[in-house]
Amino acid sequence: MVSAFLNCFKIPELRQRLLFTLALLVIVRLGAAIPCPGINPAVLAEYFKSIVDQGGQGDLIGMVNLFSGGALENCAIFSLTIMPYISASIIMQLAVGVIPSLAKTAREEGGRQKVSQYTRIGTLILCVIQGYLLAVSFESPERIQLLGGIDQIIAKMGPLVADPGWFFRFTTVVTLTAGTMLLMWLGEQITDKGIGNGISLVITVGIVARLPAALATMWDKIHPPAGQSGMSPLVVVLLLAFLFLVIAGTVMITQAMRKVPVQYARQVRGNKVYGGQSSFLPLKVNYSGVMPIIFASSIITFPAVFLGLMFRDNKFAAWIQANLGSHGLLYQILYASMIFFFSYFWVAMVFNPTQIADDMKKHGGFIPGVRPGTSTAQFLDFSMTRLTFAGAVFLTILAVLPSIISGAMKVPWVTASFFGGTSLLILVGVMLDTMRQMETYLLQRHYDGFLKKGKLRGRSFGGQGAAGEALSEKKMFWLLFIVGVIFIGGVVASLILHR
């Protein structure tokens, strides 16, 4: 596999795409560190440091900061992250499945471009709304129930916003909206001129950016200050083994599919024979991907956020918010039930067995042993229902794993979040998709893929592999050395800042 990564830099086009992607991802991380004008980012940074010490990163505000890659902690211009675009995309995808006229438009020539334009407009509207709410929250953070305890930090370090008012709100809304739209544009540029899915990579790099903090927090648990008991080395070894098993299981379930055989009838037209070949219809076990977890997280946190904002001193609202905390039993039961439900809901919205059966019938295809038309649709619906059950059980277990590990083994949430949930699913899915695209370039140039030993199969394909186009071993060594130094330096800096 190492040789396969080295071979990626020997292909000029792939090397250019990789460097272009890395350059834009650097811009994404820089934007997560530039604070909005008129804000003192040290206040929120100190607050997030305090909730990490108290083990509260599993709360909603900690999870939002985790997926923003620390941008919210810095009050950065990318604090809204790419989530408004994701929300608009989900809304449009559901609307295409519900509104017949919009579904007809999406199937027409150039319809996808119109749907993409509608998504961008929806993203802009959501950015303005969320940006205004975030600006108001910056002005009076002590009134937000989710930021409990920040008033003590404000009393010690001063206000978060020195000059609140409509001018601050306007500039903050414009800055946050421009930041999200820039993120959306960078993601589209990566998809077009780089490697991998740009929007997914933007989310992934934000999650990976919290890995040094997770390692630093875990290090403090293993080597605590004098007078405090640390975590047993045996527990650490068990956690690492369990992490390996969880990642392996996630990869297997993500890639797992049922291949339904499809046979195409042979047709004779004049002197030519069409069809007659065999193919298969892939039905994925985890067809819904990470969407059920996103839906369940958004819905289950809404009551706590709404009641905390509207009824701050109400006892019933406080009870609801306490029981809907990320470590509560009621939260876990509702969360697991919602994930199971939305797994079937998403498949029902996206997977259309009737349309698939009709398309197969039009092209002369049929499933052996199943009559074309209605019987095929019923067979596909029955097969997908059973596969969805297995995928829903897997998603439910994976989603509650971080909370179980954090609560049972006293692992900090920022570390436990890498043991499952949305973070692990996104990381695995994006990495697999990116490596699949890179492997396509390797196989086209007669190189082995990532699952081979990496030896060259030939050097005569289109002149690729010539001495002038390949990186020398010395240059490759220094390139990997610089990348390693940057990574180790980031981890060390995170450890120093964390202390």
C-alpha positions in Angstrom: 0.0 0.0 0.0 2.9 2.4 0.8 4.2 1.8 -2.7 0.8 2.6 -4.2 0.8 6.0 -2.4 4.3 6.7 -3.8 3.1 5.7 -7.3 0.4 8.4 -7.0 3.0 11.1 -7.2 4.5 9.5 -10.3 1.4 10.2 -12.4 1.5 13.9 -13.4 -2.3 14.4 -13.6 -2.9 12.6 -10.3 0.0 14.5 -8.6 -1.5 17.8 -9.8 -4.9 16.9 -8.5 -3.6 15.8 -5.1 -1.5 19.0 -4.6 -4.5 21.1 -5.7 -6.7 19.3 -3.2 -4.2 19.7 -0.4 -3.8 23.4 -1.1 -7.5 24.1 -0.9 -7.8 22.0 2.3 -5.1 24.2 3.8 -7.3 27.3 3.0 -10.2 25.5 4.7 -8.2 25.1 7.9 -6.9 28.7 7.7 -10.5 30.0 7.6 -11.3 27.9 10.7 -8.7 30.0 12.6 -9.6 33.5 11.4 -12.0 35.1 13.9 -15.0 37.2 12.9 -14.5 41.0 13.4 -15.5 42.5 16.7 -15.2 39.2 18.7 -12.8 38.2 21.4 -12.2 34.5 20.6 -10.3 33.9 23.8 -13.6 33.8 25.7 -15.1 30.9 23.8 -11.7 29.1 23.7 -11.5 29.2 27.4 -15.1 28.0 27.7 -14.5 25.0 25.5 -11.4 24.2 27.4 -13.4 24.2 30.6 -16.1 21.9 29.2 -13.4 19.5 27.9 -12.0 19.3 31.4 -15.5 18.6 32.8 -16.2 15.9 30.1 -19.0 17.9 28.5 -17.9 17.7 24.9 -20.7 15.3 24.3 -23.3 18.1 24.6 -24.7 19.7 21.5 -22.4 22.7 21.6 -19.4 20.4 21.9 -20.5 18.3 19.0 -21.0 21.3 16.8 -17.5 22.5 17.6 -16.2 19.0 16.8 -17.7 18.9 13.3 -16.6 22.5 12.6 -13.0 21.5 13.2 -12.7 24.0 16.1 -14.0 26.9 14.0 -16.8 27.6 16.5 -14.3 27.6 19.3 -12.4 30.3 17.5 -15.5 32.3 16.5 -14.1 31.9 13.0 -15.5 33.0 9.6 -16.2 29.3 8.9 -18.2 28.8 12.1 -21.3 27.7 10.2 -19.1 25.2 8.3 -20.6 23.5 5.3 -23.7 22.3 7.2 -26.1 24.9 5.7 -25.2 23.4 2.2 -25.7 19.9 3.5 -29.1 20.8 5.0 -30.2 22.5 1.7 -29.1 19.4 -0.2 -31.1 17.1 2.0 -34.2 19.3 1.7 -33.9 19.4 -2.1 -33.4 15.7 -2.3 -36.5 15.1 -0.2 -38.4 17.6 -2.3 -37.4 15.9 -5.5 -38.9 12.7 -4.1 -42.1 14.3 -2.9 -42.9 17.1 -5.5 -43.7 15.5 -8.9 -43.0 18.7 -10.9 -39.5 19.0 -9.3 -38.8 15.3 -9.9 -39.8 15.8 -13.6 -37.4 18.8 -13.8 -34.6 16.8 -12.3 -35.0 14.1 -14.9 -34.9 16.5 -17.9 -31.8 17.6 -19.7 -30.1 20.2 -17.6 -32.5 19.6 -14.7 -29.7 18.6 -12.3 -28.1 22.1 -12.9 -31.4 23.7 -11.9 -31.7 21.6 -8.8 -28.1 22.5 -7.9 -28.9 26.2 -8.4 -32.0 25.8 -6.1 -29.7 24.2 -3.5 -27.3 27.1 -3.6 -30.1 29.6 -3.1 -31.4 27.5 -0.2 -27.9 27.5 1.2 -27.7 31.3 1.1 -31.1 31.6 2.9 -30.0 29.2 5.6 -26.7 31.0 6.1 -28.4 34.3 6.6 -30.8 32.9 9.2 -28.2 30.8 11.1 -25.7 33.6 10.8 -28.1 36.1 12.5 -28.9 33.6 15.3 -25.2 33.0 15.9 -24.5 36.8 15.9 -27.2 37.3 18.5 -25.8 34.4 20.5 -22.3 36.0 20.4 -23.8 39.2 21.8 -25.4 37.6 24.8 -23.8 34.1 25.3 -24.7 34.0 29.0 -28.4 33.9 28.1 -28.0 30.7 26.1 -28.9 27.6 28.1 -26.4 25.5 26.0 -23.5 27.8 27.2 -24.0 27.2 30.9 -21.2 28.6 32.9 -19.8 31.0 30.4 -20.9 34.0 32.5 -18.1 33.2 34.9 -15.6 33.3 32.1 -17.0 36.6 30.8 -16.8 38.1 34.3 -13.1 37.1 34.4 -12.0 37.8 30.8 -14.5 40.4 29.6 -17.4 40.3 27.1 -17.3 38.2 24.0 -18.4 41.1 21.8 -17.1 44.5 22.8 -19.5 46.6 20.8 -22.8 44.8 20.2 -25.5 46.2 18.0 -27.0 46.0 14.5 -23.7 46.9 12.8 -22.0 43.9 14.5 -24.9 41.7 13.6 -24.8 42.8 9.9 -21.0 42.4 9.6 -21.2 39.0 11.3 -24.0 37.7 9.1 -22.1 38.9 6.0 -18.9 37.3 7.2 -20.4 34.0 8.2 -22.5 33.8 5.0 -19.5 34.6 2.8 -17.4 32.0 4.7 -19.9 29.2 4.1 -20.4 30.1 0.4 -16.6 30.1 0.0 -16.5 26.7 1.6 -19.1 25.5 -0.8 -17.1 26.9 -3.8 -13.9 25.3 -2.5 -15.7 22.0 -2.2 -17.0 22.2 -5.8 -13.5 23.1 -7.0 -12.0 20.1 -5.3 -14.6 17.8 -6.9 -14.0 19.4 -10.4 -10.2 19.8 -10.4 -9.0 17.8 -7.4 -9.5 14.3 -6.1 -12.5 12.9 -4.1 -15.8 14.6 -3.2 -15.0 18.1 -2.2 -17.9 18.7 0.2 -17.2 15.5 2.0 -13.5 16.3 2.2 -14.3 19.6 3.8 -16.3 17.9 6.5 -13.6 15.2 6.9 -10.7 17.6 7.3 -12.7 19.4 10.1 -13.2 16.0 11.9 -9.5 15.0 11.4 -8.4 18.4 12.7 -9.7 17.4 16.2 -7.6 14.3 16.3 -4.6 16.0 17.9 -6.9 17.3 20.7 -8.4 13.8 21.1 -4.8 12.4 21.4 -3.9 15.1 23.9 -6.9 14.5 26.0 -6.3 10.8 26.0 -2.7 11.4 27.0 -3.8 13.4 30.0 -6.0 10.4 31.0 -3.1 8.0 30.8 -0.6 10.4 32.5 -2.7 12.6 34.8 -1.2 15.2 37.2 0.3 14.2 40.5 -2.3 12.9 43.0 -4.8 11.7 40.4 -5.3 8.1 39.2 -4.7 7.5 35.5 -6.2 5.0 33.0 -4.8 1.5 33.1 -2.5 0.5 30.2 -4.6 -2.6 29.8 -7.7 -0.5 29.2 -5.8 1.5 26.6 -4.7 -1.6 24.8 -8.3 -2.9 24.8 -9.6 0.4 23.5 -7.1 0.3 20.6 -8.1 -3.3 19.8 -11.8 -2.3 20.0 -11.1 0.7 17.7 -9.5 -1.5 15.1 -12.5 -3.9 15.2 -15.0 -1.0 14.9 -13.2 0.5 11.9 -12.9 -2.9 10.2 -16.6 -3.6 10.8 -17.6 -0.1 9.5 -15.6 -0.7 6.3 -17.2 -4.1 5.8 -20.7 -2.9 6.3 -20.1 0.2 4.2 -18.9 -1.9 1.3 -21.3 -4.8 1.8 -23.9 -5.3 -0.9 -26.2 -7.9 -2.4 -25.6 -8.5 -6.1 -29.0 -9.3 -7.7 -28.3 -11.1 -11.0 -29.9 -9.4 -14.1 -30.1 -11.1 -17.5 -30.7 -9.1 -20.7 -32.7 -10.7 -23.5 -30.9 -11.2 -26.8 -32.3 -9.0 -29.6 -31.5 -9.3 -33.3 -31.7 -6.1 -35.4 -30.7 -6.7 -39.0 -27.3 -8.3 -39.0 -26.4 -7.2 -35.4 -27.2 -8.9 -32.1 -27.9 -6.8 -29.1 -28.1 -7.9 -25.4 -27.7 -11.4 -24.1 -25.2 -10.4 -21.5 -25.5 -10.9 -17.7 -25.1 -8.2 -15.1 -26.1 -7.5 -11.5 -28.0 -4.9 -9.5 -26.1 -3.8 -6.4 -28.2 -3.4 -3.3 -26.1 -1.9 -0.5 -26.7 -3.0 3.1 -26.1 0.5 4.4 -28.1 2.2 1.6 -29.0 5.3 3.7 -25.4 6.0 4.7 -25.0 8.6 7.4 -28.3 10.3 6.8 -30.4 8.6 9.5 -27.8 9.7 12.2 -27.9 13.3 10.9 -31.8 13.3 10.9 -32.0 11.8 14.4 -29.4 14.2 15.8 -31.1 17.2 14.4 -34.6 16.3 15.6 -33.7 15.0 19.0 -31.6 18.2 19.9 -34.3 20.6 18.7 -36.6 20.3 21.8 -33.7 20.9 24.2 -32.4 23.9 22.2 -35.9 25.4 21.8 -37.0 25.0 25.4 -33.6 26.2 26.6 -33.9 29.4 24.6 -37.6 30.1 25.2 -38.2 28.9 28.7 -35.0 29.3 30.5 -36.3 29.3 34.1 -39.0 26.8 33.6 -38.6 23.6 35.7 -40.3 21.3 33.1 -38.1 22.7 30.4 -35.0 22.1 32.5 -36.1 18.5 33.2 -36.6 17.9 29.5 -33.2 19.4 28.7 -31.5 17.3 31.5 -33.1 14.0 30.3 -32.3 14.8 26.6 -28.7 15.2 27.4 -26.3 13.1 25.4 -25.6 10.7 28.4 -29.2 10.3 29.5 -31.0 7.0 29.2 -34.1 8.7 27.6 -31.8 10.3 25.0 -30.2 7.0 24.1 -33.5 5.2 23.7 -35.1 8.0 21.5 -31.9 8.4 19.5 -31.6 4.7 18.7 -35.3 4.5 17.8 -35.1 7.5 15.5 -32.0 6.1 13.7 -33.8 2.8 13.1 -36.9 4.6 11.8 -35.1 7.1 9.5 -33.1 4.2 8.0 -36.3 2.9 6.5 -37.6 6.4 5.8 -34.6 7.4 3.8 -34.6 4.1 1.8 -38.3 4.6 1.1 -37.7 8.1 -0.2 -34.7 7.4 -2.4 -35.1 3.8 -3.5 -37.9 3.3 -6.0 -38.3 -0.4 -6.9 -41.2 0.3 -9.3 -39.1 2.7 -11.4 -36.1 0.3 -11.4 -38.4 -2.6 -12.5 -39.8 -0.5 -15.3 -36.4 0.6 -16.5 -35.2 -3.0 -16.6 -38.3 -4.1 -18.5 -37.8 -1.3 -21.1 -34.2 -2.4 -21.7 -35.1 -6.1 -21.9 -33.6 -7.0 -18.6 -35.1 -9.4 -16.0 -34.1 -11.2 -12.8 -33.9 -15.0 -13.3 -36.9 -16.7 -11.8 -38.8 -13.4 -11.3 -41.5 -12.1 -13.8 -40.7 -8.6 -15.2 -42.9 -5.7 -14.0 -44.8 -5.8 -10.7 -43.2 -9.1 -9.5 -39.7 -7.6 -10.0 -40.7 -4.5 -8.0 -42.1 -6.6 -5.2 -38.9 -8.8 -5.2 -36.7 -5.7 -5.0 -38.8 -4.1 -2.3 -38.7 -7.3 -0.2 -34.9 -7.7 -0.6 -34.2 -4.1 0.2 -36.4 -4.3 3.3 -34.4 -7.2 4.7 -31.1 -5.5 3.9 -32.2 -2.2 5.5 -33.0 -4.1 8.7 -29.3 -5.2 8.9 -28.1 -1.7 8.0 -30.4 0.0 10.5 -29.2 -2.3 13.3 -25.5 -1.5 12.4 -26.2 2.2 12.3 -28.0 2.1 15.7 -25.1 0.3 17.4 -22.5 2.5 15.8 -24.3 5.7 16.7 -24.6 4.9 20.5 -21.0 3.5 20.8 -19.3 6.9 21.6 -21.8 7.6 24.4 -21.4 4.0 25.8 -17.6 4.2 25.7 -17.5 7.7 27.2 -19.9 6.9 30.0 -18.8 3.3 30.9 -15.0 3.7 30.4 -14.7 7.4 31.3 -13.1 8.2 28.0 -13.3 11.9 27.0 -16.0 12.6 24.4 -13.6 14.2 22.0 -11.7 10.8 21.9 -14.8 8.6 22.1 -16.3 10.3 19.1 -13.8 8.6 16.9 -15.1 5.2 18.0 -18.3 5.4 16.1 -21.2 7.7 15.2 -21.2 10.3 12.4 -17.5 11.0 12.6 -16.4 7.4 11.9 -18.9 6.9 9.1 -17.9 10.0 7.3 -14.2 9.3 7.7 -14.6 5.7 6.4 -16.9 6.6 3.5 -14.8 9.6 2.3 -11.5 7.7 2.6 -12.8 4.8 0.6 -14.3 7.0 -2.1 -11.1 9.0 -2.4 -8.9 5.9 -2.5 -11.2 4.4 -5.1 -10.7 7.4 -7.4 -6.9 7.3 -6.9 -6.8 3.6 -7.7 -8.6 4.3 -11.0 -5.7 6.5 -12.0 -3.2 3.9 -10.9 -4.8 1.1 -12.9 -5.1 3.3 -16.0 -1.3 3.8 -15.9 -0.6 0.1 -15.4 0.2 0.5 -11.7 -1.1 -1.9 -9.0 -3.9 -0.6 -6.7 -3.9 -0.2 -3.0 -4.6 -3.8 -2.3 -1.5 -5.0 -4.3 2.2 -4.9 -3.5 2.6 -1.8 -5.5 5.0 -3.1 -8.2 4.9 -1.7 -11.7 3.1 -3.8 -14.3 4.6 -1.9 -17.2 6.1 1.4 -18.3 5.0 1.6 -21.9 1.5 3.0 -21.4 1.4 6.4 -23.0 4.9 7.2 -22.0 4.0 7.2 -18.3 6.6 6.1 -15.9 9.5 7.6 -17.8 12.4 8.8 -15.8 11.7 12.5 -16.4 8.1 12.3 -15.1 8.6 10.2 -12.0 9.7 11.6 -8.7 13.1 10.5 -7.5 13.4 8.5 -4.3 15.3 11.4 -2.7 12.5 13.9 -3.5 9.9 11.5 -2.3 11.7 10.9 1.0 11.9 14.6 1.7 8.3 15.1 0.7 7.1 12.4 3.2 9.6 13.7 5.8 8.1 17.2 5.6 4.5 15.9 5.9 5.5 13.8 8.9 7.2 16.8 10.6 4.1 18.9 10.0 1.8 16.2 11.5 4.1 15.6 14.5 4.5 19.3 15.1 0.7 19.7 15.1 0.3 17.0 17.7 3.0 18.5 19.9 1.6 22.0 19.6 -1.9 20.7 20.5 -0.4 18.9 23.6 1.3 22.1 24.7 -1.7 24.3 24.1 -4.0 21.8 25.8 -1.8 22.0 29.0 
